[in-house]
Amino acid sequence: MATELIMPKVDMDQETGTISEWKKHNGDHVKEGETILVIETAKVAIDVEAPATGILDGVSAQPGEVFPIGVVIGYILEPGEALPEKNAPEAQAATQAASNMANLPVSVEVTPVARKMAEALGIDLSQVSGSGALGKITRTDVEQAASKATVNVPPGKVNATPAARRIASEMGVDLTKIAGSGPAQRIQAADVSAFVPKPITGGIPVPMTEDDEVIPIVGMRATIAQRLTMSYQTIPHIKFTTRIDMTAFNEARKSMNTFAEKAGSDRISATAMFVKIVASALKQHPYLNASMKEDRIVLHKNVNMGVAVALDDGLIVPVVHDVTMKSISRIAAETNLLAEKARKGELQPNEVSGGTFTISNLGPFGIEQFDAIINPPQSAILAISTTQDEVVPVNGEVVIRPIMRITLSADHRIIDGAVAAKFIADLKNIFENPILILY
């Protein structure tokens, strides 16, 4: 019997997946558990394994195409088996038989595909009549139920997907003003994005030539475009820049690496020290380690530090969890591993989720100063620039010191100017006196 290959759900708030690469093609023999496809979600690339052993056929999804989760994108057939026909007489007969079983108990069997699709579409399986053998609920049954679904939404609640709620919360959008395009008028993430006013563009379009390369905005790039555009348009950013004397920082890092070499452990990167120092300051300033949830501010107990990593095709932010509970040497090992996995496309969903604050370090590129856009729903982001020798006055004398500039971008809805300024002042003090990490 043909086994359906569906677009899988790997993130809690995932609604779609982008086909990245097929490892196997129509006619190829595949083994259960073998990687046959790579999909890209809003955060990571995921290897999809074959759900059965057989011949891959009926592939309907091509690289670059976006499909809702739960949708069949191919089949795995037994030798000599033909592709299933959607409207075969047998299927119609089964549907007719199921109509006589409407009162079967809720405990009837459900196919894995139907269960996943029902979860994605918010369909109550206890209200679905199965058309399979002995009333087994199939994908077709769920699709039909979704097309006719009416949802009883509790008073004061809005019928929306988790992804739509998250984006609306991050962007301060009122869901009651949005018309849903999903089953039973359920609000989808795309509905929220479409509701946010688009930037006004003008000017004369630049004509394309045959030599121009056209790159579709899909997958990670589409997510970056959507989230950061919405962030910049809807979050009032306030920005604070300060200069830091990195003399003591450099000496502390040099001493740590001397110990690291003797112990045979990972060298302490500047990024690892940045993560630890910023986390130390955040523990004293909870509103900087916060997020906006609808009409509430959530102050996070743990500091989960996102570290932006530049990739050839975009930007990804791996997360180091519970930073204040870890030593700098452990943070160094984790940041090195996460950066390596990011560049290889091997990050797992739990390694890019749960961040409460983000740092973006463009120092290695020689950038002297820049502003970063807040990664919603976080309340702030820190932009770290390069360190370079500058002439500065010290105790009435002119000396040369290694100077680094940092710029904080904060959400003014959550963070007052004085609060942000105090955080920057304390952060500068720790950078210039690293021993304060232990204080």
C-alpha positions in Angstrom: 0.0 0.0 0.0 1.3 3.5 -0.9 2.8 5.5 2.0 2.1 9.2 1.9 5.1 11.5 2.3 3.9 14.7 3.9 5.3 18.2 4.6 6.3 17.6 8.3 5.8 19.9 11.3 9.0 20.5 13.2 8.3 23.8 15.0 5.4 24.5 17.4 4.3 27.6 15.4 5.2 26.3 11.9 2.6 26.6 9.2 4.6 26.0 6.1 7.8 24.4 4.9 10.1 25.2 1.9 11.5 22.5 -0.2 15.3 22.9 -0.1 16.7 19.8 -1.8 15.6 16.3 -2.8 18.2 13.7 -1.9 16.2 11.1 -3.8 14.1 11.4 -6.9 11.1 9.7 -8.6 12.0 6.1 -9.3 14.7 5.8 -6.7 14.6 3.0 -4.1 14.6 4.3 -0.5 14.9 2.7 2.8 12.9 3.6 5.9 14.8 6.1 8.0 17.0 7.2 5.1 17.2 11.0 4.4 15.3 11.7 1.2 14.5 15.4 1.5 15.7 18.6 3.1 13.1 21.2 4.0 13.6 24.7 5.4 11.5 26.2 8.1 11.5 29.8 9.3 14.5 28.9 11.5 16.4 25.8 10.4 17.0 23.2 7.7 15.7 19.8 8.5 16.5 16.4 7.0 13.3 14.4 6.3 13.5 10.7 6.6 11.6 8.1 4.5 8.6 6.8 6.5 8.8 3.4 4.7 10.9 1.3 2.4 10.0 1.3 -1.3 10.0 3.3 -4.5 9.8 7.1 -4.3 7.2 8.4 -6.8 4.6 11.1 -7.3 6.8 13.9 -6.1 4.8 17.1 -6.5 7.1 19.6 -4.8 10.1 21.2 -6.3 13.0 23.1 -4.7 12.0 26.6 -3.7 8.3 25.8 -3.4 6.4 26.4 -0.2 3.8 24.0 1.1 1.5 24.0 4.2 2.4 21.3 6.7 0.4 18.1 6.4 0.2 18.3 2.6 1.2 15.2 0.6 4.3 16.0 -1.5 5.1 12.4 -2.7 4.5 8.7 -2.1 6.6 5.6 -1.4 5.3 2.7 -3.3 5.8 -1.1 -3.1 7.4 -2.7 -6.1 4.9 -2.8 -9.0 2.4 -0.6 -7.2 0.8 2.3 -9.0 0.2 5.8 -7.6 -3.1 6.2 -5.8 -6.0 8.0 -7.6 -7.8 10.6 -5.5 -11.2 9.8 -6.9 -11.0 6.1 -7.4 -14.3 4.2 -7.1 -13.0 2.3 -4.1 -12.4 5.6 -2.3 -15.9 6.8 -3.1 -17.4 3.5 -1.8 -15.4 3.8 1.4 -16.7 7.3 1.9 -20.3 6.1 1.4 -19.7 3.3 3.9 -18.3 5.8 6.5 -21.5 7.8 6.3 -23.2 4.8 7.9 -20.7 4.8 10.8 -21.2 8.4 12.0 -21.9 7.2 15.5 -18.7 5.2 16.0 -16.8 5.8 19.2 -14.1 8.5 19.3 -11.5 5.8 19.8 -11.5 4.9 16.1 -8.0 4.8 14.5 -6.5 7.8 12.8 -3.7 7.7 10.1 -0.5 9.5 11.1 -1.0 11.9 8.2 -4.6 12.7 9.2 -3.5 13.3 12.9 -0.8 15.7 11.9 -3.0 17.6 9.5 -5.8 17.9 12.1 -3.3 19.3 14.6 -2.1 21.9 12.0 -5.6 22.9 11.0 -7.1 22.9 14.5 -9.6 20.2 13.6 -11.3 18.2 16.4 -10.9 14.6 15.4 -13.8 13.5 17.6 -16.1 15.4 15.2 -14.7 13.8 12.0 -16.2 10.7 10.3 -13.7 8.3 9.0 -13.8 6.8 5.5 -11.2 4.1 6.0 -11.6 0.5 7.0 -13.7 0.3 10.2 -14.1 4.0 10.1 -10.4 4.9 10.2 -9.9 8.6 9.8 -7.8 9.5 6.7 -6.2 12.7 5.3 -9.2 13.2 3.0 -11.6 13.1 5.9 -9.7 15.8 7.7 -9.5 18.0 4.5 -13.2 17.7 4.1 -13.8 18.5 7.7 -11.6 21.6 7.4 -13.5 22.9 4.5 -16.8 22.7 6.5 -15.4 23.4 9.9 -17.0 25.8 12.3 -15.1 26.6 15.4 -16.6 27.4 18.8 -14.3 30.1 20.1 -14.6 31.0 23.8 -15.7 34.6 24.5 -12.9 37.0 24.3 -10.7 34.6 22.3 -9.8 34.9 18.6 -9.5 31.9 16.2 -5.9 32.1 15.2 -2.9 29.8 14.8 0.0 29.9 17.3 2.2 31.5 14.7 -0.3 34.2 14.0 -0.7 34.9 17.7 3.1 35.1 18.1 3.6 37.5 15.2 0.7 39.7 16.3 2.0 39.8 19.8 5.5 40.8 18.6 4.1 43.5 16.3 1.4 44.8 18.6 -1.4 43.9 16.1 -5.0 43.6 17.2 -6.1 40.1 16.0 -9.8 41.1 16.3 -9.3 43.5 13.3 -8.0 40.8 11.0 -10.0 38.5 8.7 -8.7 34.9 8.7 -8.1 33.0 5.5 -7.6 29.5 7.1 -10.2 26.8 7.7 -13.2 28.2 9.6 -11.8 31.7 9.0 -8.8 30.9 11.3 -6.2 33.7 11.2 -2.9 32.5 9.7 0.5 34.1 10.0 0.2 35.3 6.5 -3.0 37.2 7.4 -1.1 39.1 10.1 1.7 39.9 7.8 -0.7 41.1 5.1 -2.5 43.3 7.7 0.7 45.2 8.7 1.0 48.3 6.5 3.6 47.8 3.7 6.3 50.5 3.1 5.5 52.9 0.3 7.8 52.5 -2.6 8.2 54.8 -5.5 10.5 55.7 -8.3 11.0 54.2 -11.8 11.4 50.4 -11.8 14.8 49.2 -13.0 14.4 47.1 -16.1 15.8 43.5 -15.9 18.1 42.0 -18.5 18.8 38.4 -19.4 22.0 38.6 -17.4 20.3 39.5 -14.2 19.9 36.8 -11.6 16.5 36.5 -9.9 16.5 35.0 -6.4 13.1 34.0 -4.9 12.5 35.4 -1.4 11.6 32.1 0.3 12.5 30.1 3.4 15.0 31.8 5.7 15.3 34.9 3.6 11.5 35.4 3.5 11.4 35.0 7.3 14.2 37.6 7.8 12.4 40.0 5.4 9.0 39.5 7.1 10.1 39.7 10.8 12.6 42.5 10.5 10.4 44.7 8.3 7.6 44.3 10.8 10.0 44.9 13.7 11.3 48.1 12.3 7.9 49.4 11.3 6.0 48.6 14.5 8.6 48.7 17.4 9.8 52.2 18.5 13.6 51.7 18.6 15.6 53.9 20.9 19.4 53.7 20.5 22.4 54.3 22.8 26.1 54.2 21.9 29.1 54.2 24.1 32.8 53.7 23.8 34.6 51.0 25.9 38.3 50.8 26.8 39.1 47.1 26.1 42.5 47.0 27.8 41.4 45.0 30.8 39.1 42.9 28.7 42.0 41.9 26.4 44.3 41.1 29.4 41.6 39.0 31.0 41.0 37.0 27.8 44.7 36.5 27.4 45.0 35.1 30.9 42.0 32.8 30.4 43.4 31.4 27.2 46.7 30.6 28.9 44.8 28.4 31.3 42.7 27.0 28.4 45.8 25.9 26.5 47.2 24.2 29.6 43.9 22.4 30.2 43.6 21.4 26.5 40.1 23.0 26.3 38.6 25.4 23.7 40.1 28.9 23.5 38.0 31.6 24.9 36.7 33.7 22.0 35.8 37.3 22.4 32.2 36.3 21.6 32.1 33.9 24.6 33.2 36.8 26.9 30.7 39.1 25.3 27.9 36.6 26.1 29.0 36.2 29.7 29.5 39.9 30.4 26.2 41.0 28.8 24.3 38.3 30.7 25.9 39.5 33.9 24.5 43.0 33.3 21.1 41.7 32.2 20.6 40.1 35.6 20.7 43.5 37.1 18.3 45.0 34.5 15.3 42.6 34.0 13.5 44.9 31.6 16.3 44.4 29.1 15.7 40.6 29.4 12.0 40.8 28.6 9.5 40.4 25.9 6.1 41.8 24.9 3.2 39.4 25.0 0.0 41.1 23.8 -0.8 43.6 26.5 1.8 42.3 29.0 5.5 42.5 29.6 7.2 39.2 30.6 10.4 39.5 32.6 12.4 36.3 31.9 14.2 34.7 34.8 16.8 32.9 32.7 19.1 34.7 30.3 19.1 32.8 26.9 21.6 34.7 24.7 21.1 34.7 20.9 24.3 35.1 19.0 23.7 36.3 15.4 25.7 34.2 12.8 26.1 35.4 9.2 25.5 32.8 6.5 25.9 32.9 2.8 22.2 33.0 2.3 21.0 34.9 5.3 21.3 35.3 9.1 20.5 32.9 11.9 20.6 33.3 15.7 21.6 30.2 17.7 20.8 30.5 21.4 23.0 29.7 24.4 20.6 28.9 27.2 20.9 29.7 30.9 24.1 31.7 30.4 24.4 33.0 33.9 24.6 29.4 35.2 27.6 28.5 32.9 31.3 29.2 33.0 33.0 31.2 30.3 34.9 28.1 29.2 31.6 26.2 28.7 30.0 29.2 26.9 33.1 29.2 24.6 32.6 25.5 23.7 28.9 26.0 23.1 29.2 29.1 20.9 31.9 27.5 18.8 29.8 24.4 18.3 26.6 26.4 17.5 28.4 28.6 15.0 29.9 25.5 13.3 26.5 23.8 13.1 24.9 27.0 11.8 27.3 27.2 8.9 26.8 23.5 8.1 23.0 23.9 8.3 22.8 21.3 11.2 21.1 23.4 13.9 18.1 21.8 15.6 14.9 23.7 16.4 15.7 23.9 20.2 19.1 25.5 19.3 17.5 28.5 17.7 14.5 29.1 19.9 13.9 30.6 23.4 16.2 33.6 23.1 15.6 36.4 25.5 18.3 38.8 24.3 20.5 39.0 21.2 24.0 40.3 20.4 25.3 40.9 16.9 29.0 41.2 16.6 30.4 42.7 13.3 33.8 43.4 14.8 35.6 40.8 12.7 34.4 42.6 9.6 36.0 45.9 10.7 32.7 47.7 11.2 33.4 50.7 13.5 29.7 51.3 14.5 26.3 50.1 13.5 22.7 49.8 14.7 20.9 46.4 14.9 17.1 45.8 14.5 15.4 44.1 17.5 14.6 40.4 17.1 10.9 40.3 18.3 9.5 39.5 20.8 12.7 40.4 22.6 13.0 43.9 24.1 16.5 44.8 23.0 19.6 43.9 20.9 23.3 44.8 21.3 25.4 45.7 18.3 29.1 45.1 18.9 31.7 46.8 16.6 35.4 46.3 16.0 38.1 47.2 18.5 40.8 49.6 17.2 43.5 51.8 18.7 42.4 55.3 19.4 44.0 58.4 21.0 42.3 59.1 24.4 43.0 61.3 27.4 43.8 59.5 30.6 44.7 61.4 33.8 45.6 64.5 31.9 47.8 62.6 29.4 47.2 61.5 25.8 47.5 57.8 25.4 46.6 55.1 22.8 44.0 52.5 24.0 42.0 49.7 22.3 38.5 51.2 21.9 35.3 49.3 21.0 31.9 50.9 20.4 28.6 49.2 21.3 25.1 50.3 20.4 22.0 49.2 22.2 18.6 49.2 20.4 15.7 49.0 22.8 12.0 48.7 22.5 10.7 52.0 23.9 7.3 50.5 24.7 9.0 48.3 27.4 12.2 50.2 28.2 12.5 53.8 29.3 15.5 55.9 28.2 16.9 56.1 31.7 16.7 52.4 32.2 18.5 51.7 28.9 21.2 54.3 29.7 21.8 52.7 33.2 22.2 49.3 31.5 24.7 50.6 29.1 26.7 52.4 31.9 26.8 49.2 33.9 27.7 47.1 30.9 30.6 49.5 30.1 31.8 49.2 33.7 31.9 45.4 33.5 33.6 45.4 30.1 36.3 47.7 31.5 36.5 45.7 34.8 35.8 42.0 33.9 36.5 40.9 37.5 33.0 42.2 38.2 31.6 39.1 36.6 32.5 37.4 39.8 31.3 40.2 42.1 
